[in-house]
Amino acid sequence: MATSTPPAPARQTHRQEEAGPGVNFGRVLKSEWIKVTTVPSTVILIASTVVVMIGLAALFAWALSTSAEAIQSAEVPPEFQGPTEGPNSLAGQALTAPSSGLVFGQLLIASLAVVLIASEWTTGMIRSTMVAVPKRTPALLAKTAIVAVVSFVVGFASALISYLVAQPILRGQDLDFALTDDGVLASVVNSGTFLALVAVISMSIGTLLRNTAGGVVTAVGIFFVLPIIVQLISGLADWIPDAARFLPGEAGTQMVAVMVEDDALTQLQGGLVMGVWALVLLVVSLLVTKKRDV
């Protein structure tokens, strides 16, 4: 008995259904994830960031413990021992141990985010991306989302492990604290959120400038140099110190602060300020990319 062969159009339709709907945001995300995780230098840099952040936290905890031991052994009079309460006390500083490596972490994450996007413009690889994903917005959003997620994991994991590493060091001088203490867990989580927002801001800068060196210098300037300049000129006008609180670096510091000064931003307020910076720069970079040639 002869078997009938389906007509060619029917077989073609069946193959198309098996192949899926083509380009969609999920597949773009997957391709960007492959790009990030298959470059050995990127993986090594991310792993090194985690290790160094944990190492800095351990070193910070050891320095605090050593200072506390020196003060006790030397029998320093109370008036020369510094504050016993508040953010500047030894106990208050100990609370910042899990996030103490963020100074190094934000530098590397900012540089990495700029390099990942700006290098594609410099080498021309961005053209291949835009050919595969004709709509530019999903491609850039996917890149930003992947880098932001990786940065969050790096920040959160580093802060959590740093907490676990620092506690035995601090415990010898009764400076240890519980993860459930007020603001501690939020600080650990916000360490990841802070690095994620740093990544979004830096990716946007790299997209706008389309230059690796210029993007890295600009990102480093915004997060590190600008606060120093503002601090130097803070005496020129009363409003400058108040305005300085809304710089991304200063707001990010408050995101991970466990004990907050009366005139400083809270964790939530610092997060909102950082979020506004990230959102505005991201929207501007998307709009500019849609209008400029690739």
Buried (B, 14 or more C-beta within 10 A) or exposed (E): EEEEEEEEEEEEEEEEEEEEEEBEBEBBBEBBBEBBEEEEEBEEBBEEBBEBBBBBBBBBBBBBBEBBEEBEEEEEEEEEBBEEEEBEBBBBBBBBBBBBBBBBBBBBBBBBBBBBBBBBBBEEEBEEBBEEBEEBEBBBBBBBBBBBBBBBBBBBBBBBBBBEBBBEBBEEBEBBBEEEEEBBBBBBBBBBBBBBBBBBBBBBBBBBBBBBEBBBBBBBEBBBEBBEEBEEEBEEEEEBEEEBBBBBBBBBBBBBBBBBEEEBBEBEBBBBBBBBBBBEBBEEBBEEBEEEEE
